[in-house]
Amino acid sequence: MADDFDIERIDEVIHGRLRLGIMAYLSSAGTADWGALKTRLQATDGNLSVHLRKLEEAGYVAIAKRFVGKKPLTTVTLTPAGRAAFIGYLDAMARLVNPNA
């Protein structure tokens, strides 16, 4: 039994399936538009909106809205705090799976 097992190390903001997907996608892409995230994550507009808002409130992503011609364009960017939190999340998961590493 691992004496250092601590479920509290898991970041609840990131841990949800869709939020984890957003963070994983942005960790390599850096920035993505709404349509790309929606397609890659197979999310509805409402579901994506709720999860992005939670990540934005935590300071993990920055959301920018603008118009290209007459069409709205929403982009989402992983913040430095978000990148650090995602790395910390992955490290915490690795410690839970392999506490002796």
C-alpha positions in Angstrom: 0.0 0.0 0.0 1.3 3.4 -0.9 1.7 5.6 2.1 1.9 8.7 0.0 -1.3 8.1 -1.9 -3.2 11.4 -1.9 -6.3 11.8 -4.0 -6.3 15.5 -3.1 -3.4 16.0 -5.5 -5.8 15.6 -8.5 -6.9 18.9 -9.8 -10.7 18.8 -9.9 -10.9 21.6 -12.5 -8.9 19.5 -15.0 -10.1 16.0 -14.0 -13.5 16.0 -15.9 -13.3 14.1 -19.2 -14.1 17.1 -21.4 -11.9 19.6 -19.5 -9.1 17.0 -19.6 -9.6 16.8 -23.3 -9.5 20.5 -23.7 -6.3 20.8 -21.7 -4.6 17.9 -23.5 -5.5 19.3 -26.9 -4.4 22.8 -26.0 -1.1 21.5 -24.5 0.1 20.7 -28.0 -1.9 23.2 -30.1 -1.5 26.2 -27.8 -4.5 27.9 -29.3 -7.6 26.5 -31.0 -10.8 27.9 -32.3 -14.2 26.9 -31.0 -15.0 24.8 -34.0 -11.8 22.8 -33.8 -12.3 22.1 -30.1 -16.0 21.2 -30.6 -15.1 18.8 -33.4 -12.1 17.1 -31.8 -13.9 16.7 -28.5 -17.3 15.8 -30.0 -18.9 18.3 -27.7 -22.1 20.3 -28.0 -21.9 24.1 -27.9 -23.5 24.3 -24.5 -21.3 21.6 -23.0 -18.1 23.1 -24.4 -19.1 26.5 -23.2 -19.7 25.3 -19.6 -16.4 23.5 -19.4 -14.4 26.3 -21.0 -15.9 28.8 -18.5 -14.8 26.6 -15.6 -11.2 26.5 -17.1 -11.3 30.2 -17.7 -12.4 31.0 -14.2 -9.4 28.9 -12.9 -7.1 30.9 -15.1 -6.1 27.9 -17.2 -7.4 29.2 -20.5 -7.9 32.6 -22.1 -10.9 33.1 -24.4 -10.9 35.7 -27.1 -13.9 36.6 -29.2 -13.7 38.6 -32.4 -15.2 38.9 -35.8 -13.7 37.8 -39.1 -15.7 39.6 -41.6 -19.2 39.2 -40.3 -18.6 35.8 -38.6 -17.8 35.5 -35.0 -14.6 33.7 -34.1 -13.8 32.4 -30.6 -10.3 31.2 -29.8 -9.1 29.5 -26.7 -5.5 29.6 -25.5 -3.7 27.7 -22.8 -2.3 30.1 -20.3 1.1 29.6 -18.6 -0.8 28.9 -15.4 -2.9 26.3 -17.3 0.2 24.7 -18.7 1.7 24.4 -15.2 -1.6 23.0 -13.8 -1.8 20.5 -16.6 1.8 19.3 -16.0 1.1 19.1 -12.3 -2.1 17.1 -13.0 -0.2 14.6 -15.1 2.6 14.3 -12.5 -0.1 13.7 -9.8 -1.7 11.0 -11.9 1.7 9.4 -12.6 2.4 9.3 -8.8 -1.0 7.7 -8.1 -0.3 5.0 -10.7 3.4 4.5 -9.8 4.1 6.0 -6.4 7.7 4.7 -6.4 8.7 6.5 -9.6 
